[in-house]
Amino acid sequence: MSKFNIQNKAEEFMSYALHVLDESPKKLRGDIVPEMRKLAIDVLLDVVYANFHFDDKDVRLGYQIDARKKMRGLNALAEACMVQNYITKHQYEVITGHTFELDGMIGNWIESDAKRASKV
């Protein structure tokens, strides 16, 4: 079964975030790391759920917006980790690069849905 590009990008984002978090200091593994892992996984799930709800535009939009919020939350935590030298600047930049690209893709998806709905 082929996946659409947004789901592929969400998988790349989650995979990289989990990889970076596996290398994080042990002192973070009790609080910040589990939250960041959950956010990274939830972004992928929100994209999958939004794609599944093609027949209910309000539910779909809710999942799309939730994915964007969670990416921004993960970015904020990643920035805090970078400032404290828990992750490198490069790792932070890669994470934000993934989230920026994925956020743009989801934004375009939302616009496309709105245009399609207005034509009906």
N, CA, C and O atoms as a MOPAC input file, in Angstrom:
PM7 MOZYME 1SCF
protein

 N      0.85400 1    -1.18000 1     0.00000 1
 C      0.00000 1     0.00000 1     0.00000 1
 C      0.89800 1     1.24200 1     0.00000 1
 O      1.74300 1     1.40400 1     0.88000 1
 N      0.71400 1     2.08600 1    -0.96100 1
 C      1.54900 1     3.27800 1    -1.02500 1
 C      1.00200 1     4.34700 1    -0.07800 1
 O     -0.20200 1     4.43500 1     0.16400 1
 N      1.90800 1     5.14100 1     0.43900 1
 C      1.53800 1     6.20800 1     1.35300 1
 C      1.68700 1     7.53500 1     0.63600 1
 O      2.44000 1     7.65900 1    -0.33000 1
 N      0.96600 1     8.51100 1     1.11700 1
 C      1.10300 1     9.81700 1     0.48200 1
 C      2.26300 1    10.57500 1     1.10500 1
 O      2.72100 1    10.23300 1     2.19500 1
 N      2.73900 1    11.60800 1     0.41300 1
 C      3.97800 1    12.30000 1     0.78200 1
 C      3.98900 1    12.84300 1     2.19800 1
 O      5.02900 1    12.81100 1     2.85700 1
 N      2.87400 1    13.33400 1     2.67700 1
 C      2.84600 1    13.90200 1     4.02700 1
 C      3.10700 1    12.80800 1     5.05600 1
 O      3.82400 1    13.03200 1     6.03100 1
 N      2.54000 1    11.65100 1     4.84900 1
 C      2.77600 1    10.55100 1     5.78100 1
 C      4.24800 1    10.12100 1     5.73400 1
 O      4.84800 1     9.84700 1     6.77300 1
 N      4.82100 1    10.06200 1     4.54100 1
 C      6.24400 1     9.72500 1     4.43200 1
 C      7.10400 1    10.73700 1     5.19100 1
 O      8.03200 1    10.35200 1     5.90200 1
 N      6.80000 1    12.02500 1     5.04400 1
 C      7.56100 1    13.06700 1     5.73200 1
 C      7.36600 1    12.95700 1     7.24200 1
 O      8.31700 1    13.14400 1     8.00000 1
 N      6.14500 1    12.65500 1     7.68800 1
 C      5.88000 1    12.48500 1     9.12100 1
 C      6.66700 1    11.30100 1     9.67700 1
 O      7.14900 1    11.35100 1    10.80900 1
 N      6.79600 1    10.24400 1     8.89200 1
 C      7.58900 1     9.08400 1     9.32600 1
 C      9.07100 1     9.44100 1     9.43100 1
 O      9.74200 1     9.04600 1    10.38400 1
 N      9.57400 1    10.18400 1     8.45600 1
 C     10.97500 1    10.63700 1     8.50700 1
 C     11.21000 1    11.49700 1     9.74300 1
 O     12.20600 1    11.33100 1    10.44700 1
 N     10.28100 1    12.41900 1     9.99800 1
 C     10.38000 1    13.30800 1    11.15100 1
 C     10.41000 1    12.49300 1    12.43800 1
 O     11.27400 1    12.71000 1    13.28800 1
 N      9.47200 1    11.55500 1    12.58900 1
 C      9.40700 1    10.74500 1    13.79600 1
 C     10.68100 1     9.91400 1    13.95600 1
 O     11.24700 1     9.84600 1    15.04800 1
 N     11.12300 1     9.29700 1    12.89200 1
 C     12.31000 1     8.45600 1    12.94200 1
 C     13.53600 1     9.24300 1    13.39400 1
 O     14.29400 1     8.78500 1    14.24900 1
 N     13.72700 1    10.43000 1    12.81800 1
 C     14.88600 1    11.23900 1    13.19800 1
 C     14.76500 1    11.70900 1    14.65100 1
 O     15.73400 1    11.64900 1    15.40900 1
 N     13.58900 1    12.17000 1    15.03200 1
 C     13.40200 1    12.64200 1    16.41200 1
 C     13.67600 1    11.52200 1    17.40300 1
 O     14.33400 1    11.75000 1    18.41800 1
 N     13.18700 1    10.32100 1    17.13500 1
 C     13.42000 1     9.19600 1    18.04600 1
 C     14.90000 1     8.83000 1    18.08600 1
 O     15.42200 1     8.47600 1    19.14300 1
 N     15.57600 1     8.91000 1    16.95200 1
 C     17.01600 1     8.63700 1    16.91200 1
 C     17.78800 1     9.62600 1    17.79000 1
 O     18.64500 1     9.22900 1    18.57900 1
 N     17.47900 1    10.89500 1    17.64700 1
 C     18.15900 1    11.92600 1    18.44200 1
 C     17.87100 1    11.70500 1    19.92900 1
 O     18.76800 1    11.82500 1    20.76300 1
 N     16.63800 1    11.38600 1    20.25000 1
 C     16.26500 1    11.21300 1    21.65000 1
 C     16.90300 1     9.97800 1    22.27500 1
 O     17.13400 1     9.94800 1    23.48400 1
 N     17.19000 1     8.96100 1    21.47000 1
 C     17.88500 1     7.77700 1    21.98700 1
 C     19.28100 1     8.12200 1    22.48300 1
 O     19.82100 1     7.44300 1    23.35700 1
 N     19.86100 1     9.17200 1    21.92600 1
 C     21.21400 1     9.58600 1    22.29800 1
 C     21.23300 1    10.66200 1    23.38400 1
 O     22.30100 1    11.15900 1    23.74200 1
 N     20.08500 1    11.01600 1    23.89800 1
 C     20.00700 1    12.10100 1    24.87700 1
 C     20.57600 1    11.66600 1    26.23300 1
 O     20.65400 1    10.47300 1    26.52800 1
 N     20.96800 1    12.63900 1    27.04400 1
 C     21.50500 1    12.30800 1    28.37000 1
 C     20.47700 1    11.56200 1    29.22600 1
 O     19.27400 1    11.81000 1    29.13900 1
 N     20.97900 1    10.64600 1    30.05000 1
 C     20.09300 1     9.82500 1    30.87800 1
 C     19.22400 1    10.66800 1    31.80100 1
 O     18.09500 1    10.28300 1    32.10300 1
 N     19.72900 1    11.80600 1    32.25100 1
 C     18.95000 1    12.62700 1    33.18200 1
 C     17.66600 1    13.18200 1    32.55900 1
 O     16.76400 1    13.60500 1    33.28300 1
 N     17.57400 1    13.18400 1    31.22000 1
 C     16.36900 1    13.67700 1    30.54600 1
 C     15.36000 1    12.57500 1    30.25400 1
 O     14.21800 1    12.85800 1    29.89300 1
 N     15.76500 1    11.35100 1    30.40400 1
 C     14.92900 1    10.23900 1    29.97000 1
 C     13.71400 1     9.99500 1    30.85600 1
 O     12.85900 1     9.17800 1    30.51600 1
 N     13.62700 1    10.68000 1    31.96700 1
 C     12.48000 1    10.50500 1    32.84700 1
 C     11.36900 1    11.51200 1    32.61600 1
 O     10.22900 1    11.26700 1    33.01100 1
 N     11.67100 1    12.63900 1    31.98700 1
 C     10.63800 1    13.66500 1    31.83800 1
 C     10.55800 1    14.24300 1    30.42900 1
 O      9.52600 1    14.09500 1    29.77400 1
 N     11.59300 1    14.88600 1    29.94900 1
 C     11.51700 1    15.56200 1    28.64900 1
 C     11.49300 1    14.56900 1    27.49000 1
 O     10.69900 1    14.72600 1    26.56300 1
 N     12.34000 1    13.56300 1    27.52800 1
 C     12.42700 1    12.61900 1    26.40800 1
 C     11.10800 1    11.88700 1    26.16700 1
 O     10.67800 1    11.79300 1    25.01700 1
 N     10.44600 1    11.36200 1    27.20500 1
 C      9.15800 1    10.69500 1    26.92900 1
 C      8.12600 1    11.64000 1    26.30400 1
 O      7.35200 1    11.23400 1    25.43700 1
 N      8.11900 1    12.89400 1    26.74600 1
 C      7.17000 1    13.85800 1    26.18000 1
 C      7.49700 1    14.13300 1    24.71000 1
 O      6.59600 1    14.19700 1    23.87300 1
 N      8.77500 1    14.29400 1    24.40200 1
 C      9.16800 1    14.55000 1    23.01800 1
 C      8.88500 1    13.33400 1    22.13400 1
 O      8.45700 1    13.48200 1    20.98900 1
 N      9.12300 1    12.13700 1    22.66600 1
 C      8.81200 1    10.91100 1    21.91100 1
 C      7.32000 1    10.85800 1    21.58900 1
 O      6.91900 1    10.57800 1    20.46000 1
 N      6.51300 1    11.13500 1    22.60900 1
 C      5.05700 1    11.09200 1    22.43300 1
 C      4.62000 1    12.09900 1    21.37300 1
 O      3.79300 1    11.77700 1    20.52100 1
 N      5.16000 1    13.29900 1    21.41600 1
 C      4.80000 1    14.31100 1    20.42200 1
 C      5.19400 1    13.86100 1    19.01200 1
 O      4.41300 1    14.02000 1    18.07300 1
 N      6.38700 1    13.30700 1    18.85900 1
 C      6.84800 1    12.86300 1    17.53800 1
 C      5.95800 1    11.75200 1    16.99600 1
 O      5.61200 1    11.75100 1    15.81400 1
 N      5.58900 1    10.81600 1    17.84800 1
 C      4.71500 1     9.71600 1    17.42800 1
 C      3.31500 1    10.23900 1    17.13400 1
 O      2.68700 1     9.83300 1    16.15600 1
 N      2.83000 1    11.13700 1    17.98000 1
 C      1.48200 1    11.69300 1    17.78400 1
 C      1.35200 1    12.47600 1    16.48100 1
 O      0.28700 1    12.47300 1    15.86500 1
 N      2.41300 1    13.14000 1    16.05800 1
 C      2.36700 1    13.86800 1    14.78100 1
 C      2.06100 1    12.88700 1    13.65100 1
 O      1.18500 1    13.13700 1    12.82400 1
 N      2.78600 1    11.77400 1    13.62200 1
 C      2.53300 1    10.77100 1    12.58100 1
 C      1.11000 1    10.24100 1    12.68600 1
 O      0.41800 1    10.13400 1    11.67400 1
 N      0.66500 1     9.91000 1    13.88500 1
 C     -0.69000 1     9.38000 1    14.04700 1
 C     -1.74900 1    10.39300 1    13.62800 1
 O     -2.74500 1    10.02200 1    13.00700 1
 N     -1.54900 1    11.66100 1    13.95900 1
 C     -2.52000 1    12.69000 1    13.55200 1
 C     -2.61000 1    12.78600 1    12.03100 1
 O     -3.70000 1    12.95900 1    11.48600 1
 N     -1.48000 1    12.67500 1    11.34600 1
 C     -1.48900 1    12.70800 1     9.88500 1
 C     -2.25300 1    11.50100 1     9.33900 1
 O     -3.06600 1    11.63700 1     8.42500 1
 N     -1.98900 1    10.33100 1     9.89900 1
 C     -2.68200 1     9.11900 1     9.44700 1
 C     -4.18100 1     9.23100 1     9.71100 1
 O     -4.98900 1     8.91300 1     8.83900 1
 N     -4.55500 1     9.68200 1    10.91100 1
 C     -5.97500 1     9.81000 1    11.25600 1
 C     -6.67100 1    10.84800 1    10.38000 1
 O     -7.80900 1    10.64700 1     9.95500 1
 N     -5.98100 1    11.96200 1    10.11200 1
 C     -6.57100 1    12.99500 1     9.25200 1
 C     -6.82300 1    12.42500 1     7.86200 1
 O     -7.86800 1    12.67900 1     7.26300 1
 N     -5.88500 1    11.67100 1     7.35900 1
 C     -6.04200 1    11.08500 1     6.02800 1
 C     -7.19300 1    10.07800 1     6.00900 1
 O     -7.88100 1     9.94300 1     4.99700 1
 N     -7.40000 1     9.39300 1     7.09100 1
 C     -8.47900 1     8.40800 1     7.18300 1
 C     -9.85700 1     9.06900 1     7.18100 1
 O    -10.82100 1     8.49800 1     6.67000 1
 N     -9.94900 1    10.26600 1     7.74800 1
 C    -11.23700 1    10.96800 1     7.86700 1
 C    -11.48800 1    11.88100 1     6.66700 1
 O    -11.76100 1    13.07000 1     6.83400 1
 N    -11.39700 1    11.33000 1     5.47500 1
 C    -11.61100 1    12.11700 1     4.25900 1
 C    -13.06300 1    12.54500 1     4.09300 1
 O    -13.35200 1    13.48000 1     3.34700 1
 N    -13.98100 1    11.86700 1     4.78500 1
 C    -15.40600 1    12.16900 1     4.62100 1
 C    -15.94800 1    13.15800 1     5.65600 1
 O    -17.08300 1    13.61500 1     5.53200 1
 N    -15.16100 1    13.48900 1     6.66200 1
 C    -15.59300 1    14.42200 1     7.70900 1
 C    -14.55900 1    15.53600 1     7.81900 1
 O    -13.55100 1    15.40200 1     8.51300 1
 N    -14.82800 1    16.64300 1     7.12000 1
 C    -13.82300 1    17.71200 1     7.02900 1
 C    -13.47900 1    18.33900 1     8.37600 1
 O    -12.34600 1    18.77800 1     8.57100 1
 N    -14.42300 1    18.39300 1     9.30100 1
 C    -14.14200 1    18.99700 1    10.60700 1
 C    -13.20900 1    18.12200 1    11.43900 1
 O    -12.28300 1    18.63000 1    12.07200 1
 N    -13.44500 1    16.81600 1    11.44300 1
 C    -12.56900 1    15.89000 1    12.17000 1
 C    -11.18800 1    15.90400 1    11.52900 1
 O    -10.17200 1    15.93900 1    12.22400 1
 N    -11.15900 1    15.87500 1    10.21100 1
 C     -9.88500 1    15.89400 1     9.47700 1
 C     -9.08400 1    17.14500 1     9.81400 1
 O     -7.88900 1    17.06700 1    10.09700 1
 N     -9.74800 1    18.29800 1     9.78200 1
 C     -9.07900 1    19.55300 1    10.10000 1
 C     -8.55600 1    19.55100 1    11.53700 1
 O     -7.47300 1    20.07000 1    11.80800 1
 N     -9.32100 1    18.97000 1    12.44700 1
 C     -8.86800 1    18.88500 1    13.83900 1
 C     -7.55800 1    18.11900 1    13.96800 1
 O     -6.65800 1    18.54400 1    14.69200 1
 N     -7.45000 1    16.99800 1    13.27300 1
 C     -6.20700 1    16.21800 1    13.30600 1
 C     -5.06300 1    16.97300 1    12.63600 1
 O     -3.92600 1    16.93000 1    13.10600 1
 N     -5.36300 1    17.65900 1    11.54500 1
 C     -4.32100 1    18.42800 1    10.85800 1
 C     -3.78000 1    19.52800 1    11.77800 1
 O     -2.56800 1    19.72600 1    11.86900 1
 N     -4.67000 1    20.22700 1    12.44500 1
 C     -4.26300 1    21.30000 1    13.36000 1
 C     -3.50200 1    20.72900 1    14.55800 1
 O     -2.50200 1    21.29900 1    14.99400 1
 N     -3.97700 1    19.60600 1    15.08300 1
 C     -3.28100 1    18.97000 1    16.20700 1
 C     -1.85100 1    18.58500 1    15.82900 1
 O     -0.92900 1    18.76500 1    16.62400 1
 N     -1.66500 1    18.06000 1    14.62700 1
 C     -0.31500 1    17.69300 1    14.18100 1
 C      0.59100 1    18.92300 1    14.17000 1
 O      1.74300 1    18.86100 1    14.60000 1
 N      0.06400 1    20.02900 1    13.67800 1
 C      0.86400 1    21.26200 1    13.62400 1
 C      1.19400 1    21.77200 1    15.02800 1
 O      2.31300 1    22.22300 1    15.27100 1
 N      0.24800 1    21.70700 1    15.94000 1
 C      0.49400 1    22.14600 1    17.31800 1
 C      1.56900 1    21.28500 1    17.97500 1
 O      2.46200 1    21.79900 1    18.64800 1
 N      1.47700 1    19.99600 1    17.77900 1
 C      2.43900 1    19.08000 1    18.40700 1
 C      3.84400 1    19.27900 1    17.85500 1
 O      4.82400 1    19.16500 1    18.59100 1
 N      3.94700 1    19.57700 1    16.55400 1
 C      5.26600 1    19.86700 1    15.98700 1
 C      5.85700 1    21.12000 1    16.61300 1
 O      7.05100 1    21.17300 1    16.90600 1
 N      5.03200 1    22.11000 1    16.81100 1
 C      5.52200 1    23.35600 1    17.42600 1
 C      5.93800 1    23.11500 1    18.87400 1
 O      6.92200 1    23.68800 1    19.34200 1
 N      5.20100 1    22.28100 1    19.57400 1
 C      5.58100 1    21.92000 1    20.94400 1
 C      6.90200 1    21.17600 1    20.97500 1
 O      7.75500 1    21.44200 1    21.82200 1
 N      7.06600 1    20.24900 1    20.05400 1
 C      8.31700 1    19.50100 1    19.99800 1
 C      9.47200 1    20.42100 1    19.64400 1
 O     10.56700 1    20.27800 1    20.18700 1
 N      9.23900 1    21.36600 1    18.73800 1
 C     10.27400 1    22.34800 1    18.40100 1
 C     10.69200 1    23.15700 1    19.62000 1
 O     11.87900 1    23.40600 1    19.82800 1
 N      9.72400 1    23.56300 1    20.41800 1
 C     10.03700 1    24.36000 1    21.61600 1
 C     10.87900 1    23.53900 1    22.59400 1
 O     11.84100 1    24.05400 1    23.16400 1
 N     10.53100 1    22.28500 1    22.79000 1
 C     11.31600 1    21.42500 1    23.67700 1
 C     12.71400 1    21.17000 1    23.10600 1
 O     13.70100 1    21.15700 1    23.84100 1
 N     12.78500 1    20.96700 1    21.78600 1
 C     14.09200 1    20.74700 1    21.15300 1
 C     14.97700 1    21.97800 1    21.30700 1
 O     16.17900 1    21.86000 1    21.54300 1
 N     14.38000 1    23.15800 1    21.17200 1
 C     15.17200 1    24.38700 1    21.35200 1
 C     15.69200 1    24.49000 1    22.78200 1
 O     16.85000 1    24.84200 1    23.00400 1
 N     14.84200 1    24.18500 1    23.73500 1
 C     15.27100 1    24.21500 1    25.14000 1
 C     16.39800 1    23.20900 1    25.37400 1
 O     17.34400 1    23.49100 1    26.11000 1
 N     16.29500 1    22.04200 1    24.75100 1
 C     17.35100 1    21.02900 1    24.88700 1
 C     18.65100 1    21.49300 1    24.23900 1
 O     19.73500 1    21.22500 1    24.75700 1
 N     18.54600 1    22.18500 1    23.11400 1
 C     19.74600 1    22.68100 1    22.44300 1
 C     20.42800 1    23.74600 1    23.30300 1
 O     21.65100 1    23.75100 1    23.44200 1
 N     19.63300 1    24.64200 1    23.87500 1
 C     20.19100 1    25.70700 1    24.72100 1
 C     20.95400 1    25.10400 1    25.90800 1
 O     21.97100 1    25.64500 1    26.34200 1
 N     20.45700 1    23.99600 1    26.41600 1
 C     21.10000 1    23.33500 1    27.55500 1
 C     22.18000 1    22.32900 1    27.12400 1
 O     22.73800 1    21.61500 1    27.95700 1
 N     22.46600 1    22.28100 1    25.81500 1
 C     23.46500 1    21.37100 1    25.24600 1
 C     23.11600 1    19.89700 1    25.42700 1
 O     24.00500 1    19.05300 1    25.53900 1
 N     21.81900 1    19.59000 1    25.45500 1
 C     21.37900 1    18.19800 1    25.51800 1
 C     21.31100 1    17.58800 1    24.12700 1
 O     21.45700 1    16.37600 1    23.96400 1
 N     21.08600 1    18.43300 1    23.12000 1
 C     21.18600 1    18.02400 1    21.73000 1
 C     22.06000 1    19.05900 1    21.03000 1
 O     22.19900 1    20.19000 1    21.49700 1
 N     22.63900 1    18.66200 1    19.92200 1
 C     23.51800 1    19.58800 1    19.21000 1
 C     22.69900 1    20.58500 1    18.39500 1
 O     21.51300 1    20.38500 1    18.13300 1
 N     23.36200 1    21.64800 1    18.01000 1
 C     22.70400 1    22.64200 1    17.16000 1
 C     22.29900 1    22.00000 1    15.83300 1
 O     21.23100 1    22.29300 1    15.29500 1
 N     23.14800 1    21.13300 1    15.31500 1
 C     22.82400 1    20.44200 1    14.05600 1
 C     21.56600 1    19.58800 1    14.21500 1
 O     20.68700 1    19.61600 1    13.35400 1
 N     21.47600 1    18.83400 1    15.30100 1
 C     20.28700 1    18.00700 1    15.53500 1
 C     19.04100 1    18.87600 1    15.63800 1
 O     17.99100 1    18.54000 1    15.09000 1
 N     19.16500 1    19.98100 1    16.33400 1
 C     18.03900 1    20.91500 1    16.44200 1
 C     17.64000 1    21.44100 1    15.06600 1
 O     16.45400 1    21.49900 1    14.74200 1
 N     18.62000 1    21.82200 1    14.26300 1
 C     18.32800 1    22.35400 1    12.92800 1
 C     17.67100 1    21.30700 1    12.03100 1
 O     16.79000 1    21.63800 1    11.23700 1
 N     18.08800 1    20.05800 1    12.14900 1
 C     17.46400 1    19.00000 1    11.34200 1
 C     16.02200 1    18.78200 1    11.79300 1
 O     15.12300 1    18.64000 1    10.96500 1
 N     15.80300 1    18.75700 1    13.10900 1
 C     14.44200 1    18.60000 1    13.62700 1
 C     13.56400 1    19.74300 1    13.14300 1
 O     12.46300 1    19.50500 1    12.64500 1
 N     14.02800 1    20.97500 1    13.27900 1
 C     13.21200 1    22.11600 1    12.85000 1
 C     13.03700 1    22.13700 1    11.33200 1
 O     12.00200 1    22.58000 1    10.83500 1
 N     14.03500 1    21.66500 1    10.59600 1
 C     13.89200 1    21.56700 1     9.14500 1
 C     12.77500 1    20.60200 1     8.75500 1
 O     11.95700 1    20.89300 1     7.88200 1
 N     12.76000 1    19.44800 1     9.42100 1
 C     11.68800 1    18.47500 1     9.17500 1
 C     10.32600 1    19.06900 1     9.52800 1
 O      9.37200 1    18.95700 1     8.75800 1
 N     10.24600 1    19.70100 1    10.69600 1
 C      8.94900 1    20.22000 1    11.12700 1
 C      8.49500 1    21.38300 1    10.24800 1
 O      7.30500 1    21.52300 1     9.96800 1
 N      9.43400 1    22.21200 1     9.81400 1
 C      9.07200 1    23.32900 1     8.93600 1
 C      8.50100 1    22.80700 1     7.62400 1
 O      7.47200 1    23.28800 1     7.14800 1
 N      9.17600 1    21.82100 1     7.04600 1
 C      8.70700 1    21.25400 1     5.78000 1
 C      7.35900 1    20.54800 1     5.95400 1
 O      6.44900 1    20.72400 1     5.14400 1
 N      7.24300 1    19.75300 1     7.01200 1
 C      5.99400 1    19.03100 1     7.25900 1
 C      4.85400 1    19.99700 1     7.57400 1
 O      3.72300 1    19.78800 1     7.13500 1
 N      5.14700 1    21.04800 1     8.33200 1
 C      4.12700 1    22.04800 1     8.64900 1
 C      3.61400 1    22.71200 1     7.36500 1
 O      2.41200 1    22.93000 1     7.20900 1
 N      4.52400 1    23.02600 1     6.46000 1
 C      4.12400 1    23.61100 1     5.18500 1
 C      3.27200 1    22.65400 1     4.36200 1
 O      2.29600 1    23.06200 1     3.73300 1
 N      3.64600 1    21.38200 1     4.37100 1
 C      2.87400 1    20.38700 1     3.62500 1
 C      1.46200 1    20.25500 1     4.19700 1
 O      0.48700 1    20.16300 1     3.45000 1
 N      1.36200 1    20.24600 1     5.52400 1
 C      0.03900 1    20.14200 1     6.15000 1
 C     -0.76200 1    21.41200 1     5.88100 1
 O     -1.96700 1    21.33700 1     5.64000 1
 N     -0.11700 1    22.57000 1     5.91700 1
 C     -0.80000 1    23.82200 1     5.59300 1
 C     -1.36800 1    23.80000 1     4.17800 1
 O     -2.49700 1    24.23200 1     3.94800 1
 N     -0.57500 1    23.29200 1     3.22900 1
 C     -1.05600 1    23.16600 1     1.84800 1
 C     -2.20400 1    22.16500 1     1.75400 1
 O     -3.13900 1    22.35600 1     0.97700 1
 N     -2.13200 1    21.11600 1     2.53400 1
 C     -3.18300 1    20.10100 1     2.57000 1
 C     -4.49100 1    20.71800 1     3.06700 1
 O     -5.56100 1    20.47000 1     2.51100 1
 N     -4.38700 1    21.52400 1     4.12000 1
 C     -5.56900 1    22.20500 1     4.66900 1
 C     -6.17300 1    23.14300 1     3.61900 1
 O     -7.38800 1    23.16900 1     3.42800 1
 N     -5.31700 1    23.90900 1     2.94400 1
 C     -5.79900 1    24.81700 1     1.88900 1
 C     -6.46200 1    24.04600 1     0.75300 1
 O     -7.49900 1    24.46100 1     0.23600 1
 N     -5.87100 1    22.94100 1     0.37400 1
 C     -6.42900 1    22.10900 1    -0.69500 1
 C     -7.80400 1    21.57300 1    -0.30000 1
 O     -8.73300 1    21.57100 1    -1.10800 1
 N     -7.92500 1    21.12000 1     0.94600 1
 C     -9.22000 1    20.63800 1     1.43400 1
 C    -10.25900 1    21.75500 1     1.40500 1
 O    -11.40800 1    21.53400 1     1.02000 1
 N     -9.84900 1    22.95500 1     1.81300 1
 C    -10.78200 1    24.09400 1     1.84300 1
 C    -11.23700 1    24.45900 1     0.43300 1
 O    -12.41400 1    24.74700 1     0.21700 1
 N    -10.32300 1    24.45000 1    -0.51600 1
 C    -10.67500 1    24.75300 1    -1.91000 1
 C    -11.62400 1    23.69200 1    -2.45900 1
 O    -12.60000 1    24.00700 1    -3.13900 1
 N    -11.32400 1    22.44300 1    -2.15700 1
 C    -12.17500 1    21.35500 1    -2.63600 1
 C    -13.57200 1    21.44800 1    -2.03500 1
 O    -14.56300 1    21.19500 1    -2.72000 1
 N    -13.65500 1    21.81000 1    -0.75600 1
 C    -14.94500 1    21.94200 1    -0.07300 1
 C    -15.75700 1    23.11900 1    -0.62800 1
 O    -16.98400 1    23.05100 1    -0.69000 1
 N    -15.07400 1    24.19400 1    -1.03000 1
 C    -15.78400 1    25.36300 1    -1.54700 1
 C    -16.34100 1    25.11900 1    -2.94700 1
 O    -17.26000 1    25.81600 1    -3.37700 1
 N    -15.79500 1    24.14000 1    -3.65700 1
 C    -16.27400 1    23.81900 1    -5.00000 1
 C    -17.52200 1    22.92900 1    -4.97700 1
 O    -18.21900 1    22.78400 1    -5.98100 1
 N    -17.78500 1    22.34100 1    -3.81100 1
 C    -18.91800 1    21.40600 1    -3.71500 1
 C    -20.21900 1    22.11900 1    -3.60300 1
 O    -21.26700 1    21.47900 1    -3.51400 1

